[in-house]
Amino acid sequence: MPRPADPKPPLSGFYKLALGATFMAMLVIMIMNISTPFEFARDRLNELNDPNWLGIVAYRFSLLVLVTAIASVPFMLVMHIVLSPVRKLLASGYSDDGPDLLEKARQRIINLPFIMVPVNIGLWVLIPMIIFTAFFRVGFMDSSTAVAFSLRSTMVGVLSSAIIFFSLEAYARRALIPLLFPEGRLFEVKNTRRISIARRIRAFYRMGSLIPLAHVVLTLFVLFLQVDVNPMPTHEYARSVFIFSLVIFGLFFVGSGILTRLISRSIAAPVGDMLLAMKAVKQGDYETRVQVVSNDEIGILGDAFNRMIQGLEERKRLRDAFGRYVDPRIRDEILSGRIPLDGEYKDVTVMFADLREFAPLTHTHNPKTVVTMLNAYFKEMGAAIKIRRGLILQFLGDEIYAVFGAPVPDPKHPVHALRAALDMEVRLRDLNLSFKARGLPELSHGIGIHTGRVLAANIGSPDRLSYLLVGDTVNLASRLQAMTRDLDTRIIVSGDTVSRLPDTFSTATLEAVPEPVSVKGVDRPVSIFTVAGA
């Protein structure tokens, strides 16, 4: 596991969040109890008429803090035990020597909210029951008030537990999960709990709507039971109920707002990260990754999204590497699936260029020198062909096999082929000048060009394919290249190619051979042209 930049994130954040939520819940209960139009609450409010009311408020606030501290002790002890593997892992500096410890720490950090919430709810059921039963036993309040306050405390505790759940989850996602799960995949950890998006929404509805309504119904029911023992004028009764309703509204407006923010963030934040990552990928950044911090549907989707980005990144690397061995145009046609496996007929112009007297050169010169000269030749000729939209299919020893008009269609492929041949002549003259300056022999070549119909296909074994052309057009172009020796010329163009050239190629450029020639493998005589000065 990679060592993070901050090896020891504070675990105290978990304790602070739980303690803060518990204290706020206690404060809410105190405010609600005092504002309730019960006889007990009215007596507490009357105490504030005492000249020493500030001391009474300070006493009750200090009592609230003390009760919160005492009630939180069991909760904090359980959390301390649950976080023990995480604490040990942090102390070890994320050592790779303890995979079991790492796995256990991962389990605990995911399950922490699920473990602590039942504990917290249990304490909210047990502690209020003990406190208000004791109050009833000592005559501090009547039975209906004690039951109402106990149930009310439990319901507030349930809402507080929900806030604690999502607060602990949010802190874990921010501080620890990125460290324990640098590559995501939280769903792969065994023996862990998860809460779906649907359950999060249901939790918000129940906590934000049902609990406040239950408080109102419970209070009105107890008031109904106390009508005879707690007589009040109608106006005072209505005012008390109205004030209590406002208090309930205000307290639960704030509480449900906190819960809404936590739940919405738990859903919106990872979705927002995914949208940002999608935007980055759209702009070509395949190194971006989504930080997966949950094991729910969004977390699983984030892991799938990361795998997709990784696949795109690998595909891009493969595409780039493929383009170094295969012409990018062939690569794009193959990857897009536009080249049928059984081939397709195309109208193209085929070119063959072959070096003359190359074999003797290999015997009289250093092999490294020969390779250097050959690479320089291929570089210059390849550039001339590429500029004219041609495609080199193969380097066959000292021969170049190229096509114009495939795999990407080009309606001017005869023109581009002949212009490429003329460019090759110019480049070869310049190349020979550089060879001569270095004391190297000059090179000479012959070029044959013919236009016709071919079958273009992926040809080879299942594990190795080449994009090649099949047909008499290829054979005739190769034969024309071989005839350049016999006719002592450098470029020969078939009549089929010349017939498709525009008038810009005048007779000053092309010279017709008086009589059609017989070509081996071709049934009919072939009209050919040479290039003036070549």
C-alpha positions in Angstrom: 0.0 0.0 0.0 1.5 3.4 -1.0 2.5 5.7 1.9 0.2 8.8 1.9 1.5 12.3 2.3 -0.3 12.6 5.7 0.4 9.3 7.5 -1.5 10.1 10.7 -4.9 11.7 10.1 -6.6 12.6 13.4 -9.1 10.1 14.7 -10.2 12.7 17.3 -12.5 14.1 14.6 -14.8 11.1 15.1 -15.1 11.7 18.8 -15.7 15.4 18.4 -18.5 14.9 15.9 -20.2 12.3 18.2 -19.8 14.5 21.3 -21.0 17.6 19.5 -24.1 15.8 18.1 -24.9 14.4 21.5 -24.6 17.7 23.3 -26.8 19.5 20.7 -29.4 16.7 21.1 -29.4 17.2 24.9 -29.8 21.0 24.4 -32.7 20.4 22.0 -34.4 18.2 24.5 -34.0 20.7 27.3 -35.4 23.5 25.1 -38.3 21.3 24.0 -39.1 20.2 27.6 -39.1 23.7 28.9 -41.3 25.0 26.1 -43.9 22.2 26.4 -47.1 23.4 28.0 -47.0 20.8 30.8 -47.3 21.7 34.4 -43.7 20.5 35.1 -42.4 22.9 32.3 -44.5 25.8 33.6 -42.9 25.4 37.0 -39.4 25.4 35.5 -40.2 28.6 33.6 -41.6 30.2 36.8 -38.2 29.6 38.4 -36.7 32.1 35.9 -38.7 34.9 37.6 -36.3 34.4 40.5 -33.8 37.3 40.9 -31.0 34.8 40.7 -32.3 33.4 37.3 -28.9 33.7 35.7 -27.4 31.4 38.3 -30.3 28.9 37.7 -29.5 29.0 33.9 -25.8 28.5 34.5 -26.6 25.6 36.8 -28.8 23.9 34.3 -26.3 24.4 31.5 -23.5 22.9 33.6 -25.8 20.1 34.5 -26.5 19.6 30.8 -22.8 19.4 30.0 -22.2 16.9 32.8 -25.1 14.7 31.7 -23.8 14.8 28.1 -20.3 13.9 29.3 -21.5 11.0 31.4 -24.0 9.7 28.8 -21.2 9.8 26.1 -18.7 7.7 28.0 -20.1 4.3 26.9 -20.4 5.5 23.3 -16.9 6.8 23.3 -15.5 3.6 24.8 -17.2 1.5 22.1 -15.9 3.8 19.4 -12.4 3.6 20.9 -12.6 -0.2 20.6 -14.0 -0.2 17.1 -11.3 2.2 15.9 -8.5 0.2 17.5 -7.3 -1.5 14.3 -7.3 1.8 12.5 -5.3 3.4 15.3 -2.7 0.6 15.1 -2.4 0.9 11.4 -1.8 4.6 11.6 0.8 4.0 14.3 2.6 1.5 12.1 2.9 4.0 9.3 0.9 1.9 6.9 3.4 -0.9 6.9 2.8 -3.6 4.3 3.8 -6.3 6.8 0.3 -6.6 8.2 -2.2 -7.3 5.5 -4.6 -8.7 8.1 -4.4 -5.4 10.1 -5.0 -3.4 6.9 -8.0 -5.5 6.0 -9.4 -5.2 9.5 -8.9 -1.5 9.6 -10.7 -1.2 6.2 -13.6 -3.2 7.6 -13.9 -1.1 10.7 -13.7 2.3 8.9 -16.5 1.2 6.6 -18.6 -0.3 9.3 -18.0 2.4 11.9 -21.3 4.3 11.4 -23.3 1.1 11.2 -21.8 -0.1 14.5 -22.1 3.2 16.4 -25.6 4.1 15.5 -27.3 1.1 17.1 -25.1 1.7 20.2 -26.2 5.4 20.2 -29.9 4.6 19.8 -29.7 2.0 22.6 -28.2 4.6 24.9 -30.9 7.1 23.9 -33.5 4.5 24.8 -31.9 3.3 28.1 -30.6 6.6 29.6 -33.7 8.7 29.3 -35.8 5.8 30.6 -33.6 5.6 33.7 -33.5 9.4 34.3 -37.2 10.1 33.9 -38.2 7.0 35.8 -36.0 8.2 38.7 -37.7 11.7 38.4 -41.1 10.0 38.6 -40.1 7.9 41.6 -38.8 10.8 43.6 -42.0 12.8 42.7 -40.2 15.3 40.6 -42.8 14.9 37.8 -45.9 12.9 37.1 -46.0 9.6 35.2 -47.4 11.0 31.9 -44.8 13.8 31.8 -42.0 11.3 32.5 -43.2 8.9 29.8 -43.6 11.8 27.3 -40.1 13.2 28.1 -38.5 9.8 27.9 -40.1 9.1 24.5 -39.3 12.5 23.3 -35.6 12.1 24.2 -35.5 8.8 22.4 -37.0 10.3 19.2 -34.5 13.2 19.3 -31.8 10.7 19.9 -32.8 8.8 16.8 -32.5 12.0 14.8 -29.2 12.7 16.5 -28.0 9.2 15.6 -28.9 9.8 12.0 -26.8 12.9 12.0 -24.0 11.1 13.8 -24.1 8.3 11.1 -23.7 10.6 8.2 -21.2 12.8 10.0 -19.0 9.9 10.8 -19.3 8.7 7.2 -18.5 12.1 5.8 -15.4 12.4 8.1 -14.2 8.9 7.2 -14.6 9.7 3.5 -12.7 12.9 3.8 -9.9 11.9 6.2 -9.3 8.1 6.1 -10.9 6.3 3.2 -8.7 8.0 0.6 -5.7 6.7 2.6 -6.9 3.2 3.2 -8.4 2.8 -0.3 -6.2 4.7 -2.7 -7.5 2.6 -5.6 -11.1 2.5 -4.5 -13.0 -0.8 -4.7 -14.6 -0.6 -1.2 -17.2 -3.0 -2.3 -14.6 -5.8 -2.5 -14.0 -5.6 1.3 -15.8 -8.6 3.0 -18.0 -8.4 6.0 -19.0 -4.8 5.5 -22.3 -3.0 5.5 -23.6 -0.6 3.0 -26.6 1.8 2.7 -28.1 2.4 -0.7 -29.2 5.7 -2.1 -32.9 4.7 -1.7 -32.4 4.0 2.0 -30.6 7.4 2.4 -33.6 9.2 0.9 -36.0 7.2 3.1 -33.9 8.1 6.1 -34.2 11.8 5.3 -38.0 11.5 4.9 -38.4 9.7 8.2 -36.1 11.8 10.2 -37.1 15.1 8.8 -40.9 14.6 8.7 -42.1 11.7 10.8 -40.2 12.5 14.0 -41.4 16.1 14.2 -45.0 15.0 13.6 -44.6 12.3 16.3 -43.4 14.9 18.7 -46.4 17.1 18.1 -48.8 14.1 18.4 -47.2 12.9 21.6 -47.3 16.3 23.2 -50.9 16.9 22.3 -51.9 13.5 23.6 -50.2 14.2 27.0 -51.9 17.6 27.1 -55.2 15.8 26.6 -54.5 13.5 29.5 -53.6 16.5 31.7 -56.6 18.6 31.0 -58.2 17.9 34.3 -55.1 18.1 36.4 -53.5 21.1 34.7 -56.4 23.6 34.0 -55.4 26.6 31.9 -57.4 29.4 30.4 -58.2 28.8 26.7 -56.1 31.8 25.6 -53.1 30.7 27.6 -53.5 27.1 26.5 -53.6 28.1 22.8 -50.6 30.4 23.2 -48.6 27.7 24.9 -49.4 25.2 22.1 -48.5 27.9 19.5 -45.2 28.7 21.2 -44.4 25.0 21.5 -45.2 24.5 17.8 -42.9 27.3 16.8 -40.1 25.8 19.0 -40.6 22.4 17.4 -40.6 24.0 13.9 -37.4 25.9 14.6 -35.5 23.1 16.2 -36.4 20.5 13.6 -35.9 23.0 10.8 -32.3 23.3 11.8 -31.9 19.6 12.6 -33.5 18.4 9.4 -31.4 21.0 7.5 -28.2 19.5 8.9 -29.4 16.0 8.0 -30.4 17.1 4.5 -27.0 18.7 3.9 -25.2 15.6 5.1 -27.3 13.2 3.0 -27.3 15.4 -0.1 -23.5 15.7 0.1 -23.1 12.0 0.5 -24.8 11.6 -2.9 -24.0 14.8 -4.7 -20.3 15.1 -3.9 -19.2 11.8 -5.5 -21.5 12.3 -8.4 -20.0 15.8 -8.9 -16.5 14.3 -8.8 -17.6 11.8 -11.5 -18.9 14.6 -13.7 -15.6 16.5 -13.4 -13.7 13.4 -14.3 -15.9 12.8 -17.3 -15.2 16.4 -18.4 -11.5 15.8 -18.0 -11.7 12.6 -20.0 -13.7 14.4 -22.7 -10.8 16.8 -23.0 -8.3 14.0 -23.4 -7.0 13.6 -19.9 -6.9 9.8 -19.4 -4.9 10.0 -16.2 -7.7 11.4 -14.1 -9.4 9.1 -11.6 -12.5 9.3 -9.5 -11.9 9.1 -5.8 -14.1 6.3 -4.7 -15.2 6.7 -1.0 -18.2 4.4 -0.7 -19.3 0.9 -1.3 -22.9 1.8 -2.4 -24.1 2.2 -6.0 -22.2 5.4 -6.5 -19.0 3.8 -5.3 -19.5 0.8 -7.6 -20.2 3.2 -10.4 -17.1 5.1 -9.6 -14.9 2.0 -9.7 -16.5 1.0 -13.0 -15.8 4.6 -14.3 -12.1 4.3 -13.2 -11.8 1.0 -15.0 -13.4 2.5 -18.1 -10.9 5.4 -18.0 -8.0 3.0 -17.5 -9.3 1.0 -20.5 -9.4 4.2 -22.6 -5.9 5.1 -21.4 -4.6 1.6 -22.4 -6.4 1.8 -25.7 -4.8 5.2 -26.4 -1.3 3.8 -25.6 -2.0 0.8 -27.8 -3.3 3.1 -30.5 -0.2 5.3 -30.3 2.1 2.3 -30.2 0.2 0.6 -33.1 0.6 3.8 -35.1 4.4 3.5 -34.9 4.3 0.2 -36.6 1.3 0.7 -38.9 0.4 3.9 -40.7 -2.1 5.9 -38.6 -4.7 5.8 -41.4 -4.6 2.0 -41.5 -4.7 1.9 -37.7 -7.7 4.1 -37.5 -9.5 2.1 -40.2 -8.8 -1.1 -38.4 -9.7 0.1 -35.0 -12.9 1.6 -36.3 -13.9 -1.6 -38.0 -14.3 0.0 -41.4 -12.0 -2.5 -43.1 -14.0 -5.7 -43.7 -12.3 -8.9 -42.7 -13.0 -10.4 -46.1 -11.7 -7.3 -48.0 -13.3 -4.7 -50.2 -12.7 -3.7 -53.8 -11.2 -0.3 -54.3 -10.0 1.9 -57.2 -6.4 2.8 -56.4 -3.0 3.7 -57.8 -0.2 1.4 -56.9 3.5 2.4 -56.7 6.6 0.3 -56.5 10.0 1.9 -56.0 13.2 -0.2 -55.9 16.8 0.8 -55.5 19.2 -0.3 -58.3 22.5 -2.0 -57.8 21.8 -2.2 -54.1 23.1 -5.7 -53.6 26.7 -4.9 -54.6 26.6 -1.9 -52.3 26.0 -4.2 -49.3 29.2 -6.1 -50.2 31.5 -3.1 -50.6 30.4 -1.0 -47.7 30.1 -1.4 -43.9 26.7 -2.8 -43.0 26.0 0.1 -40.6 26.7 2.5 -43.3 24.4 0.7 -45.7 21.6 0.7 -43.0 22.2 4.4 -42.4 21.9 5.1 -46.2 18.8 2.9 -46.5 17.0 4.5 -43.6 17.8 8.0 -45.0 16.4 6.9 -48.4 13.2 5.4 -46.8 12.8 8.5 -44.7 12.9 10.9 -47.6 10.8 8.7 -50.0 8.3 8.1 -47.2 7.9 11.8 -46.6 7.3 12.4 -50.3 4.6 9.7 -50.4 2.9 10.8 -47.2 2.7 14.4 -48.3 0.8 13.3 -51.4 -1.6 11.3 -49.3 0.0 8.0 -50.2 0.3 5.0 -47.9 3.4 2.8 -47.6 2.2 -0.7 -47.2 5.6 -2.4 -46.8 9.3 -1.9 -47.0 10.5 -5.0 -48.9 14.2 -5.1 -48.5 15.3 -2.1 -50.6 11.8 -1.8 -52.2 8.9 0.5 -51.3 5.3 -0.8 -51.9 2.8 2.1 -51.7 -0.8 2.8 -52.6 -2.8 6.0 -53.2 -6.6 5.9 -52.6 -6.7 3.3 -49.9 -7.7 2.7 -47.2 -9.0 6.3 -47.1 -10.6 7.1 -50.5 -8.9 9.8 -52.6 -10.6 10.8 -55.9 -7.3 12.3 -57.1 -5.1 9.3 -56.4 -3.5 9.1 -59.9 -2.4 12.8 -59.7 -1.1 12.3 -56.2 0.8 9.2 -57.1 2.6 10.9 -60.1 3.4 14.0 -58.1 4.8 11.8 -55.3 7.1 10.2 -57.9 8.3 13.6 -59.1 8.9 14.7 -55.5 10.8 11.5 -54.8 13.1 12.3 -57.7 13.8 15.8 -56.2 14.4 14.4 -52.8 16.7 11.6 -54.1 18.9 14.2 -55.9 19.2 16.2 -52.7 19.9 13.1 -50.7 22.7 12.1 -53.2 24.3 15.5 -52.8 24.5 14.9 -49.0 25.9 11.4 -49.6 28.5 12.7 -52.0 29.6 15.3 -49.5 30.2 12.6 -47.0 32.1 10.4 -49.4 29.2 7.9 -49.9 28.0 6.4 -53.1 24.9 7.8 -54.8 21.6 5.9 -55.0 19.4 5.3 -58.0 15.9 3.8 -58.2 13.1 2.8 -60.5 9.5 3.7 -60.0 6.5 1.9 -61.5 2.9 3.3 -61.3 -0.4 1.8 -62.4 -4.0 2.5 -61.6 -6.8 -0.1 -61.4 -9.1 -2.1 -59.2 -7.8 -4.2 -56.3 -9.1 -6.1 -53.3 -7.9 -4.4 -50.1 -8.0 -6.7 -47.1 -6.3 -7.7 -43.8 -4.2 -10.7 -44.8 -2.2 -13.0 -42.6 -2.5 -15.5 -39.7 -5.0 -15.0 -36.9 -2.3 -13.5 -34.6 -0.6 -11.3 -37.2 -2.3 -9.4 -40.0 -1.2 -7.0 -42.7 -3.2 -4.6 -44.8 -2.4 -5.6 -48.4 -3.8 -5.3 -51.9 -4.6 -8.3 -54.1 -5.1 -8.2 -57.9 -3.5 -7.7 -61.3 -3.1 -4.0 -60.6 -0.4 -4.7 -58.0 1.4 -7.2 -60.2 1.4 -4.8 -63.2 2.8 -1.9 -61.1 5.6 -4.2 -59.9 6.4 -5.3 -63.5 6.5 -1.6 -64.6 9.0 -0.8 -61.9 11.2 -3.7 -63.2 11.0 -2.4 -66.8 12.6 0.9 -65.8 16.0 -0.9 -66.1 15.3 -2.2 -69.6 14.1 1.2 -70.8 16.8 3.1 -69.0 14.4 5.4 -67.3 13.5 6.1 -63.6 9.7 6.4 -63.8 7.2 4.4 -65.8 3.5 5.2 -65.7 0.8 3.0 -67.2 -1.6 4.4 -69.8 -4.5 3.6 -67.4 -3.0 6.1 -64.9 -2.2 8.7 -67.5 -5.7 8.6 -68.9 -7.0 9.8 -65.6 -4.6 12.7 -65.2 -5.7 16.3 -65.9 -4.4 18.3 -68.7 -1.9 20.0 -66.4 0.4 17.1 -67.0 1.6 18.0 -70.5 3.6 16.0 -73.0 6.6 18.0 -71.7 6.3 15.9 -68.6 5.1 12.6 -69.9 6.6 10.8 -73.0 4.6 8.0 -74.5 6.5 4.9 -75.5 5.7 4.4 -79.3 4.4 0.9 -79.1 2.5 -0.9 -76.3 4.7 -3.3 -74.5 4.1 -6.9 -73.5 4.2 -7.4 -69.8 4.7 -10.8 -68.2 1.5 -12.1 -66.6 -0.7 -9.6 -68.5 -2.7 -10.9 -71.5 -2.9 -7.6 -73.4 -0.1 -5.1 -74.4 0.2 -2.2 -72.1 0.6 1.4 -73.0 3.2 3.1 -70.9 4.7 6.5 -70.4 8.0 7.7 -69.1 8.7 11.0 -67.3 10.9 13.5 -69.1 14.2 14.0 -67.3 13.7 11.0 -65.0 
